[in-house]
Amino acid sequence: MRILPLLFLAVSATFVLAEEPWPVHSLDRPKPPAATPKPEADLKEAAKAPATATVLFDGKDLSQWVKVDGSAPQWKIVDGTLEVVPDSGNMKTKDGFGSGKLHIEWKVPTQRKGDGQDGSNSGIFLMSDYEIQVLDAYKNVTYADGYPGAVYGQNPPSSNPSRPPGEWNYYDITWHRPQFDKEGKLTKPAFVTVVFNGVTVQDNFQLTGPTAHKAQPPYKAHPDKLPLVLQDHGHPVEYRNIWFDPIAD
């Protein structure tokens, strides 16, 4: 008579552990803990573009970029940095890219004017559709899957190694594109690794599809190469030292 309750408890325990996924942008989802970023001096050597990379911004011009509608970009270059001009529109690269390693550095203003997702928000869209979040999250609380380093709306970063506003943050992103067959059926999902200020916050995460606000849409067939997009979210974020180094699928 004692064996049955024990078996029941074991089965019940297994059932409890099978949790449902967190809702998109759930405010109850545990926030990524603060982490110590590596010193900039330790990151600068690896931040140099290899000979095989395409340099997308070196502080001199916007020859590699257009607005998403194809017109001339309206963002501005100030002292070698690329500044978002709020409400001027997103920018995209003229060329398309598939799998590869993206290096990009970003900074938010010293004085934050808003909180949560209004804390100097921007984003980096790999292949135009898959966003890695950019946000001032230094002593700023928001939903977990909207922190910097998040696969937006899908997976929070494992930690938050943000530097204080006014200091440069470093992203090193390794991207493996999704693959589709001739009929447009997904044969391999996308995977991404994000190293944020020297700390790995996404470790070969498998994406469920494109990223979106308050949604998780499924994959939809697209070309093997698409432009990189930088988001104008209405906040004056700055970028520098952007390059992309292709890798094999």
N, C-alpha and C positions, 0 to 999 in steps of 0.2 A: 504493500500500500504506500510506502514511502517513495518508491521509484517513480511513479507517475508524476507527482508534483515536481520532482527534480527535473524530469524530462521537460515538463511544461515550462518551468522557469528557464531552462536552457533555450528552448525555442522562442520564448517571449523575449529573452535578452537579445537574440539574433534579430528578431523583428524590430526592436527598438533602435538598433544600430543602423538600420536601413533608412536613413533620413531622406526626406524630400529635399531637392535642391532649393537654395535660397531664392526668393523672388528677386527679379531684377531691381537693383537700386534699393534693396531693403535697408532701412535705417537700423534694424535690429541685428544685422549681420555683424559679427565681431570686426572691429577696426584693426588694420595692420599696426603692429607695435612699432614704436620709434626705434630706429637703428642708427648707428654711428656711420656717417659717410667716410670713405677713405679720403685722405688729404688730396687736394688737387695735384700736388707735386708728384704723387704716386700714380696719377692717371694720365698725365700729359704725354708721356712717351707713347703709350698705346693709342692715344687720341690722334696721332699723326696718320694721315691717309697713306695706305700702301700704294705702290706703283700700279696695281691692278684696279684700283678704285676709281670711280667717277666722282670728281669733286663737284658738289652741287652748290656750295656757297663757301667762299674763302674770304669774305669780307670786302670784296671789291665790286662785284656787280651782280645783277639778277639775270644774266644771260641764259641760265638754265631753267628759268621759271616763267610762267604765265598765270593769269587768273584762271579759275576753273572754266570760265566761258571762253577762254582763248585770247582775251585781251591783255594789254600790258599790265603787269602787277603794280599795285599802288602802295605796297609796303615800302618802307624807307630804310636806307642804310645810314647808320649814325656811328661814327668812330669804329667802323669795321664790324658792326653787329646789325643784324636784320631785325627790325622792329615791326610788329604787327600794327597796322593802322586800323584801329577799331572800326568795324562796320564797313570796311572796304572790300571784304570778300575773301574767301579762301584762295590759296595759291597751290598750283600743282607743277610738277616738273614737266618739261617738254617731252622727255623720253619716258618710256615705261620700264619698269623693273620687276623681276620675279623674285626668286630666292636669293638671299644675300645677307650681308652684314651692314647694318646702318649705324653710323656714328652721328650723333647730334647733341649739341649742348644748348641749354636754355636757361633763362633767368627771368624772374618776376620782379616787379618794382618793389622798392624798399617799403613803401607804404601801401598796405592792402586796403582797398576801398570797399570790399565786400567779404562775406563769409560763405562757407560751404562751396558750392559750385560757382559762386560769383567771386571766388578768390583767385583772380588772375588765371583764367581758364583758357586752354588751347588744346590742341591734339595733333598727333602724328598718325596719318592714315596710310598704312602700308597697302600698296595696290589699290589705293583710293577708297577702300571699303572696310579696313580692319584697323581700328583705332587703339593706339597706346596713349593713355591719358597724360596730359600735361596740366599741372595745377599747383598753385601755392597751397601746400598742405603742411606748412610749418606752423604748428600750434593752431591748426584750422581743421575742424571736424566736418566730415561729409559722409555720404554713403560709401561703404567699403569698396565697391566695384567702380568707384569714381575717383579714387586716390591716384596720384601720379605713379606711373609704372603699372597701372591696371590695364588689363585687356578690357576696355570699357564695356560695362554692363555684363561681363561674363566672369572675370576672375580678378579678385583683388590682388595687389602685390602682397608678398609674404611678409614684408616689413616696409617701413617708411623712413628711408635714409635721406630725407629732404634737407637741403641746406637752407639757412635763413634767407628771407627775401633780400635781393640785391647781390647774392652770390650765385655763381654758375653751377648748374647741375649737369651731369654727364649721363647720357644714355648710350649703351652699346646693345643693339638689338640684332639677334640672329633670327632670320625669318625663313621658313620653309613654306613655299606657296601651296595652296590646295591644287589638286590635279583632277581633271575631268576627262572622260573618254569622248569619243567622237559624237556620241549621242547626248552629251552634256551631263552625264551621270557622274557624281563624285566618286573618284576611285581612291583618293587619299586626302584627308583633311589637312588644314594648315596647322603648323606648330610654331611657337615663338618662345624665345628665351630673351629676357630683359635683364641687363646688368645696369643698375641705377646707382651712380656714384660709387662704383666698385662693389656693390652688393647685389647678388642675384635675387631678383624679386619675382621673376617668372622663369620656371625651369622646364623648358620644352613643353609648355602648356598646349593642349590640343583645343583649337577653337571649334565652336559649334556652328560657326557661320560668320557672316559679316556682323559688325557691331552696330548697335543702334541705341537710341534713347528710349528707355522703358519698353524695350522689346529685344528678342533674340531671334532674328529671322534666320531661315535655313540658307544653306549654300545655294548659289545660283551660278551656273556656268559662266565663265568669263575668260578673256585671253590669258596667256601665260605671263604676259608682262603688262603692267598698268602703271600710271604715274603715282608718285608719292605726293600726298596732299598735306599741307599745313593749314590748320584751322584758324580762322578769325572768329573768336567767340565773343568779340566785343571788349577784349581786355588787352592792354599794352605789354604783351610778352615779347621777349627778345630771344633770337637764335644766333648761333655762330657755328663754324667748323662742321659743316654737314657733308658727309660723303657716304657712298654706297659701293660695296665691294661684292660682286656677284659670287655665288657659290653653286655647286652642282645640286640638282634636285635630289 
